[in-house]
């Protein structure tokens, strides 16, 4: 198995993408002092709407540009304390006339960030129309019974509302690689269904931003970037943290990534499950595409509904698996009680209960100085070495691995029998334990481009570029078993507690 370079941790994860100190050109940004609402910082394109440069506006009170009732409303919301993403529909007053705008406010301890966009020249839909659209979608996904069905229904709805050329649902694995599990595309966009993209494509600090922001919009990767003035925020004497801001400028490497993908506009919508980032809905368009604030609000709503439904299905599936495991564990416990000792209770049930409980093909029990095994296990000489290795670890808690060769020398020689290993201590003081084995499951990962070329550095070691190709790149993975699930680990720990209590009680009977 090739050793893929984990740029997610080694490099990309250290880039300060939240401190770009610049914004995209589809809006404007102002920073107000908390104490008096005076403008202390802003984007250098502010003259396009405020009819004056940001340099001239520094020290001006925002009240100068607001209707009295809008100012009162703004102050009321600010007085409620630190919050982010507060939407306002205001009308700005200028000598030449008025301009209706959408404002997204982020209230910090000592200052307020205002993201400003001109209201789009479109016929505004009523709340009833929007609600009916979303409610119809909710009714659809409520009838789904699997995560895949939810994902497929979701991307169809988002494509219908947004009109993007391509919509893809990515789900993250434990290493934060993202696999496309549902897709709707048209035009020249390539299909990536079933392909996996390395974690560095959405590095850890980008994932952290999705926890704060439900979506990220790039209407045109060829946008003109506008810097903030002054560069250093006068309140805290540092670069402004734009983590909460939709307008935040985009890292050059990502814009190049979009170019290599043949995409000009994109929008990514987060999917949360059980409080964690579960995946992303990635929307792509071959040409520039701006979405109104209203439409983005719909997607923000859809993001919550999709996340809620996926979480509900995952929780239900988890409960079902846990219930099935509990039933099987109960059979083992009953058998141990009926036989009067652990060794007989596990080995005299036709070797089925323990293997079924942990979906294992073989096991061994080391108890009371006796070693007994069942099912398919490594040869005796190898088992002796495994037993010595386990004893040297003095395990107190459950241990598991689905890649035994990573932790035990020469395990490659019997990967077909024991690539996965689960160790359940019975009584650490006596050195007794149970071991379950799983065989190798050879699998192919369909990467969206060579993961070893995820990032390419120039000779200076500082400048870098994303991979040029997203052509299917197959990787065959050997030496790994099916992973041990979270529910299996909880069951193993519960069984360990019972075995320890049973063994210590038996010693004094």
C-alpha positions in Angstrom: 0.0 0.0 0.0 1.5 3.4 -1.0 2.2 5.8 1.9 0.1 8.8 0.9 1.4 12.2 1.9 -0.9 13.6 4.6 -0.8 17.3 3.6 -3.9 17.8 5.6 -1.8 17.6 8.8 1.7 18.3 7.5 1.1 21.5 5.5 -2.5 22.6 4.6 -3.7 22.4 8.1 -1.3 25.2 9.2 -2.4 27.8 6.7 -4.2 30.8 8.2 -7.1 30.9 5.7 -9.3 32.8 8.2 -6.9 35.7 8.1 -6.8 36.6 4.4 -7.3 40.3 5.2 -9.3 40.6 2.0 -12.7 39.8 0.6 -14.4 38.7 -2.6 -15.9 41.3 -4.8 -19.6 40.4 -4.5 -20.0 42.4 -1.3 -18.5 44.9 1.0 -17.2 44.8 4.6 -17.2 47.3 7.5 -15.9 47.0 11.0 -17.5 49.2 13.7 -16.3 50.0 17.2 -18.7 48.4 19.7 -18.7 51.5 22.0 -19.9 54.1 19.5 -20.5 52.4 16.2 -17.9 54.3 14.4 -16.2 52.8 11.3 -12.7 51.6 12.2 -11.9 49.3 9.3 -13.4 48.3 5.9 -12.8 46.8 2.5 -11.2 49.0 -0.2 -14.2 48.6 -2.5 -16.5 50.3 -0.1 -16.5 53.5 -2.3 -18.6 51.5 -4.9 -21.6 51.7 -2.5 -20.8 54.4 0.1 -19.7 57.0 -2.5 -16.5 57.6 -0.5 -13.2 55.8 0.1 -12.7 53.7 3.2 -9.8 56.1 4.2 -12.3 58.9 4.3 -15.0 56.9 6.1 -12.8 55.9 9.1 -14.2 57.6 12.2 -17.6 58.1 10.6 -20.6 56.8 12.6 -22.7 54.2 10.8 -25.8 56.2 12.1 -25.0 58.7 9.3 -26.2 56.1 6.7 -29.2 54.5 8.5 -32.8 55.3 9.0 -33.6 56.0 12.7 -35.7 52.9 13.0 -33.0 50.7 11.4 -30.4 52.2 13.8 -32.6 51.4 16.8 -33.1 47.8 15.6 -29.3 47.4 15.0 -28.5 48.7 18.5 -31.1 46.4 20.0 -29.6 43.3 18.4 -26.0 44.3 19.3 -27.0 44.8 22.9 -27.9 41.1 23.2 -24.2 40.2 23.3 -21.7 38.3 21.1 -23.4 36.5 18.2 -22.7 35.8 14.6 -24.6 35.8 11.3 -27.4 38.3 12.3 -29.3 39.2 9.1 -30.7 42.7 8.5 -32.5 44.3 5.5 -31.7 48.0 5.7 -31.7 50.9 3.4 -28.5 53.0 3.3 -28.9 56.8 2.8 -26.5 58.7 0.6 -26.5 62.2 -0.9 -27.4 60.7 -4.3 -30.2 58.5 -3.0 -30.9 55.3 -1.1 -29.6 51.8 -1.6 -31.4 48.7 -0.2 -28.9 46.2 1.2 -28.7 42.8 2.9 -26.4 42.9 6.0 -24.9 40.0 7.9 -23.6 41.2 11.3 -21.1 39.5 13.5 -21.1 40.9 17.0 -17.7 40.5 18.8 -16.6 41.7 22.2 -15.3 45.1 21.2 -16.4 45.5 17.6 -19.0 44.5 15.0 -18.3 43.1 11.5 -20.9 44.1 8.8 -21.0 42.1 5.6 -23.0 44.1 3.1 -24.5 43.1 -0.2 -26.8 45.1 -2.5 -30.3 43.6 -2.7 -30.6 41.6 -6.0 -32.9 43.0 -8.7 -35.2 40.0 -8.5 -38.8 39.5 -7.5 -38.8 38.5 -3.9 -40.7 35.3 -3.1 -43.0 35.3 -0.1 -42.1 33.4 3.0 -45.1 31.1 2.3 -43.7 30.2 -1.1 -40.2 29.4 0.4 -41.7 27.5 3.3 -43.9 25.4 1.0 -40.8 24.5 -1.1 -38.7 23.5 1.9 -41.6 21.7 3.6 -42.2 19.6 0.5 -38.5 18.6 0.6 -38.7 17.8 4.3 -41.7 15.6 3.6 -39.7 13.7 1.0 -36.6 13.0 3.1 -38.8 12.1 6.1 -39.9 9.1 4.1 -36.3 7.9 3.3 -34.9 5.0 5.3 -31.2 5.2 4.4 -28.4 7.8 4.3 -27.9 7.3 0.6 -31.6 7.9 -0.1 -31.4 11.2 1.9 -28.3 12.3 0.0 -29.8 11.5 -3.4 -33.0 13.4 -2.6 -31.1 16.3 -1.2 -28.8 16.9 -4.2 -31.8 16.7 -6.6 -33.6 19.4 -4.6 -30.6 21.6 -4.3 -29.9 21.4 -8.0 -33.5 22.2 -8.8 -33.5 25.3 -6.6 -29.9 26.5 -7.4 -29.5 25.6 -11.1 -25.8 24.6 -10.6 -24.3 22.4 -13.3 -23.2 19.8 -10.8 -24.1 18.8 -7.2 -22.1 16.2 -5.3 -22.5 14.8 -1.8 -19.2 14.0 -0.1 -19.1 12.0 3.2 -15.9 12.1 5.3 -14.2 9.0 6.7 -12.1 8.7 9.9 -9.1 10.2 8.1 -11.2 13.1 6.7 -11.0 11.8 3.1 -14.2 12.6 1.3 -16.0 10.1 -0.9 -18.7 11.2 -3.4 -21.8 9.1 -2.5 -24.4 10.9 -4.6 -24.1 13.1 -7.7 -26.2 15.1 -10.2 -24.2 16.7 -13.1 -24.6 18.1 -16.5 -22.6 19.7 -19.3 -18.8 19.1 -19.4 -18.4 18.3 -15.7 -16.8 14.9 -15.0 -18.5 12.3 -12.9 -16.7 11.5 -9.6 -19.4 9.2 -8.2 -17.7 6.6 -5.9 -14.3 8.4 -6.0 -12.5 9.5 -2.9 -10.7 12.8 -2.5 -7.8 13.2 0.0 -8.3 15.1 3.3 -6.0 17.9 2.1 -8.7 18.9 -0.4 -10.7 20.2 2.6 -7.9 20.6 5.2 -8.6 20.7 8.9 -8.8 24.5 9.2 -11.2 24.7 6.3 -13.3 22.0 8.0 -13.2 24.1 11.2 -14.7 27.0 9.3 -17.6 24.9 8.1 -18.5 24.3 11.8 -19.0 28.1 12.0 -20.5 28.7 8.5 -23.2 26.6 7.0 -22.0 27.4 3.4 -19.3 29.0 1.4 -20.0 30.8 -1.9 -17.5 31.6 -4.7 -19.5 33.2 -7.5 -16.5 33.6 -9.7 -13.0 32.2 -9.1 -11.7 35.1 -11.2 -13.0 37.7 -8.7 -11.1 40.8 -7.8 -9.8 40.6 -4.3 -10.2 43.8 -2.1 -8.0 44.3 0.9 -9.1 45.7 4.3 -8.0 49.1 5.4 -6.2 49.6 7.7 -4.4 46.3 7.4 -4.1 46.1 11.2 -7.3 46.2 13.2 -7.0 49.1 15.6 -9.0 47.4 18.4 -6.7 44.4 18.9 -3.7 45.4 16.7 -3.8 42.3 14.5 -5.3 40.8 11.4 -9.1 40.5 11.4 -10.4 37.0 11.9 -12.8 36.5 9.0 -13.9 33.0 10.0 -17.5 33.9 10.3 -17.6 35.9 7.0 -19.1 34.7 3.8 -17.2 37.3 1.9 -13.8 36.0 3.1 -11.3 35.8 0.3 -10.3 32.4 -0.9 -6.8 30.8 -0.8 -5.1 30.9 -4.2 -4.4 27.1 -4.1 -8.2 26.5 -3.9 -8.9 28.8 -6.8 -6.3 26.9 -8.9 -8.0 23.7 -7.7 -11.3 24.9 -9.1 -9.6 25.9 -12.4 -8.1 22.4 -12.7 -11.6 20.9 -12.1 -13.0 23.1 -14.9 -15.2 25.0 -12.5 -15.7 28.8 -12.3 -18.3 29.1 -9.5 -18.9 26.9 -6.5 -20.9 26.7 -3.3 -20.3 24.2 -0.5 -22.9 23.4 2.1 -22.1 21.6 5.3 -23.8 18.5 6.6 -23.6 17.9 10.3 -24.3 14.7 12.2 -24.3 14.4 16.0 -22.6 17.7 16.4 -19.7 16.9 14.0 -19.0 17.7 10.4 -20.2 14.6 8.5 -19.9 15.8 4.9 -20.3 18.5 2.3 -22.7 19.2 -0.5 -20.5 20.6 -3.2 -22.1 22.7 -6.0 -20.2 23.5 -9.2 -20.9 25.7 -12.2 -18.8 26.0 -15.4 -19.5 29.8 -15.6 -19.8 32.6 -13.0 -22.9 32.2 -10.9 -24.2 34.4 -8.1 -26.8 33.2 -5.7 -29.0 35.8 -3.9 -29.0 36.1 -0.1 -32.5 34.6 -0.1 -31.5 31.5 -2.0 -28.5 31.1 0.3 -30.8 31.3 3.3 -32.9 28.5 1.8 -29.7 26.4 1.5 -28.8 27.2 5.1 -32.2 25.9 6.1 -31.9 22.8 3.9 -28.5 22.2 5.5 -30.1 22.0 8.9 -32.9 19.7 7.7 -30.6 17.4 5.8 -28.2 17.2 8.8 -31.1 16.5 11.2 -32.4 13.7 9.0 -29.0 12.1 8.4 -28.3 12.3 12.2 -31.7 10.6 12.9 -31.0 7.7 10.5 -27.4 7.2 11.8 -28.6 7.2 15.4 -31.4 4.7 14.6 -29.0 2.4 12.7 -26.6 2.7 15.7 -29.3 1.8 18.2 -30.3 -1.2 16.0 -26.8 -2.5 15.9 -26.3 -2.0 19.6 -29.5 -3.9 20.3 -28.4 -6.8 18.2 -25.0 -6.9 19.8 -26.6 -6.7 23.3 -28.7 -9.8 22.4 -25.7 -11.7 21.3 -23.6 -10.6 24.3 -26.4 -11.8 26.6 -26.2 -15.3 25.1 -22.5 -15.4 25.9 -23.0 -14.3 29.5 -25.8 -16.8 30.0 -23.6 -19.6 28.7 -20.7 -18.6 31.0 -23.0 -18.7 34.0 -24.5 -22.0 33.0 -21.0 -23.6 32.5 -19.6 -22.1 35.6 -16.4 -20.7 34.1 -15.3 -18.4 31.3 -13.3 -20.9 29.3 -16.0 -23.5 29.0 -18.7 -20.8 28.6 -17.0 -19.5 25.5 -15.5 -22.6 23.9 -18.3 -25.1 24.4 -21.0 -23.3 22.4 -19.9 -24.7 19.0 -17.6 -21.6 18.7 -20.5 -19.5 17.4 -21.5 -16.9 20.0 -18.2 -15.0 20.3 -17.5 -15.1 16.6 -21.0 -13.9 15.8 -20.8 -11.1 18.4 -17.7 -9.5 16.9 -18.1 -10.8 13.3 -14.8 -12.6 13.8 -13.6 -15.7 11.9 -11.5 -17.0 14.8 -10.7 -16.4 18.4 -8.5 -17.6 21.3 -9.1 -17.6 25.0 -6.2 -17.4 27.5 -7.7 -18.2 30.9 -6.6 -20.2 34.0 -3.3 -21.0 32.4 -5.1 -22.7 29.4 -5.2 -21.5 25.8 -8.1 -22.6 23.7 -9.0 -21.4 20.2 -11.9 -21.7 17.7 -12.6 -20.9 14.1 -9.7 -19.9 11.7 -6.7 -18.6 13.6 -2.9 -18.4 12.8 -0.7 -21.4 13.3 0.3 -22.4 16.9 3.8 -20.9 16.7 2.3 -17.6 15.6 -0.4 -17.7 18.3 2.4 -18.2 20.9 4.1 -15.1 19.6 0.9 -13.1 19.7 0.2 -14.2 23.2 3.6 -13.2 24.4 3.2 -9.8 22.6 -0.2 -9.2 24.3 1.2 -10.2 27.7 4.0 -7.7 27.2 1.5 -4.9 26.7 -0.2 -5.5 30.1 -3.5 -4.4 28.7 -6.1 -3.1 31.0 -8.6 -1.8 28.5 -9.9 -3.2 25.2 -7.4 -3.1 22.3 -8.2 -3.2 18.7 -6.6 -2.8 15.3 -7.7 -3.5 11.7 -4.1 -3.4 10.5 -2.2 -5.8 12.7 1.0 -5.4 10.6 1.2 -1.8 11.8 1.7 -2.9 15.4 3.0 -6.5 15.2 6.0 -7.6 13.2 5.6 -10.2 10.6 1.8 -10.0 10.7 1.8 -9.6 6.9 2.6 -13.3 6.6 -0.8 -14.3 8.0 -2.9 -11.3 6.8 -5.4 -13.6 5.2 -6.3 -14.9 8.7 -5.5 -12.1 11.1 -5.3 -8.6 9.7 -7.7 -7.4 12.4 -7.4 -8.2 16.1 -9.5 -7.4 19.1 -8.1 -8.0 22.6 -10.5 -8.1 25.6 -8.6 -8.4 29.0 -10.3 -10.7 31.4 -8.2 -10.2 34.5 -5.0 -8.2 33.9 -3.5 -9.3 37.2 -3.6 -12.9 36.0 -2.8 -12.1 32.4 -6.0 -13.7 31.1 -7.6 -12.3 27.9 -9.7 -13.1 24.8 -8.6 -12.4 21.2 -10.8 -12.2 18.2 -9.4 -12.2 14.6 -10.6 -10.9 11.3 -9.1 -11.7 7.9 -7.7 -9.3 5.3 -10.3 -7.6 3.1 -8.6 -6.5 0.0 -10.2 -3.3 -1.3 -9.7 -0.8 -4.0 -9.9 3.0 -3.3 -11.0 5.0 -6.3 -9.1 8.3 -5.8 -10.1 11.4 -7.6 -6.5 11.9 -8.8 -3.3 10.6 -7.3 -3.4 11.4 -3.6 0.4 11.5 -3.5 0.2 14.5 -5.9 -2.4 16.3 -3.8 0.0 19.3 -3.5 3.0 19.9 -5.6 5.7 22.3 -4.3 8.0 24.4 -6.5 11.7 24.4 -6.1 11.7 27.1 -3.5 9.8 24.7 -1.2 7.2 27.5 -0.4 5.1 28.0 -3.5 2.7 25.1 -4.2 0.0 24.0 -6.5 -2.9 21.5 -6.3 -2.8 18.4 -8.6 -3.6 19.0 -12.2 -5.6 15.8 -12.8 -8.6 14.3 -11.2 -8.5 11.3 -13.4 -9.4 8.0 -11.6 -6.4 6.7 -9.7 -6.8 3.2 -8.2 -5.1 2.1 -5.0 -5.3 -1.5 -3.8 -5.1 -1.8 -0.1 -3.8 -5.0 1.5 -3.3 -6.1 5.1 -6.4 -4.5 6.6 -9.6 -6.1 7.9 -13.0 -4.7 8.2 -12.8 -1.9 10.9 -14.2 -2.6 14.4 -17.2 -0.4 14.9 -17.9 2.0 17.7 -20.8 -0.2 18.8 -18.5 -3.3 18.8 -16.0 -1.4 21.0 -18.7 -0.4 23.5 -19.9 -4.1 23.6 -16.3 -5.3 24.0 -15.8 -2.9 26.9 -19.1 -4.0 28.5 -18.1 -7.7 28.1 -14.7 -6.9 29.7 -16.4 -5.5 32.8 -18.5 -8.6 33.1 -15.6 -11.0 32.6 -13.4 -9.2 35.2 -16.2 -9.2 37.8 -17.0 -12.9 37.1 -13.3 -13.9 37.2 -12.6 -12.1 40.5 -15.8 -13.4 42.1 -14.9 -16.9 41.0 -11.5 -16.7 42.7 -13.0 -16.4 46.1 -15.9 -18.8 45.8 
